[in-house]
């Protein structure tokens, strides 16, 4: 699974909503402002440029620009960092304020059905596109063979 696939599955409207809500302050706090600006081909990052850039970013994601998908996912997840911490704590994944060790073997935490359990727990608490992005992003980061999670209707 690629992160660009996750975004494509979310659809253009949800993608645009997530992009338009990226926190510029969090990008600066975590020193990702410049790298995101460069990857997104933006002269500056603010609410207006994000709103205008969303269709162009969407087109690039649809073309499987995986580097852009990774940086965009990171920017979006920083915006929803409280959700990230809550999901990791719920799953029992050891973390330090939302960050876990890069060499973490999460197989004992990501047991069968973990994505559905996390989705069920936080659906309605956090925006659905953000929780769907995160459970898929977490699988992409920690599972050996991640598969796209889509909740049953």
Residue pairs with C-beta under 8 A, 6 or more apart in sequence:
1 136
1 139
1 140
1 146
1 147
1 148
2 64
2 66
2 69
2 140
3 66
3 69
3 70
3 73
3 136
3 137
3 140
4 61
4 62
4 64
4 65
4 66
4 68
4 69
5 148
6 69
6 73
6 132
6 133
6 136
6 137
6 140
6 148
7 15
7 58
7 61
7 69
7 72
7 73
7 133
8 61
8 62
9 148
9 150
10 18
10 129
10 132
10 133
12 55
12 58
14 128
14 129
15 54
15 57
15 58
15 61
15 129
16 54
16 55
16 58
17 127
17 129
18 76
18 127
18 129
18 130
18 133
19 50
19 53
19 54
19 57
19 72
19 76
20 47
20 50
20 51
20 54
21 76
21 79
22 36
22 45
22 50
22 75
22 76
22 78
22 79
23 78
23 79
24 33
24 45
24 46
24 47
26 75
26 78
26 79
26 81
27 33
27 36
27 45
27 75
27 78
30 78
32 71
32 74
32 75
32 78
33 45
35 71
36 45
36 71
36 72
36 74
36 75
37 43
37 44
37 45
39 67
39 68
39 71
39 72
40 53
40 57
40 68
40 71
40 72
41 56
42 49
42 53
43 49
57 68
57 72
60 68
61 68
61 69
61 72
73 133
73 137
76 130
76 133
77 84
77 130
77 133
77 134
77 137
80 126
80 127
80 130
80 134
81 98
83 122
83 125
83 126
83 130
83 131
83 134
84 98
84 134
85 95
85 97
85 98
86 122
86 125
86 126
87 118
87 122
87 131
87 134
87 135
87 138
88 95
88 98
88 100
89 95
90 117
90 118
90 121
90 122
91 109
91 110
91 114
91 117
91 118
92 109
93 100
93 104
93 106
93 109
94 100
94 101
94 104
100 106
104 142
106 142
106 143
110 138
110 139
110 142
110 143
115 135
115 136
115 139
115 149
116 149
116 151
118 131
118 135
119 131
119 132
119 135
119 149
119 151
122 131
123 131
123 151
132 149
132 150
132 151
135 149
136 146
136 148
136 149
139 146
139 147
139 149
140 146
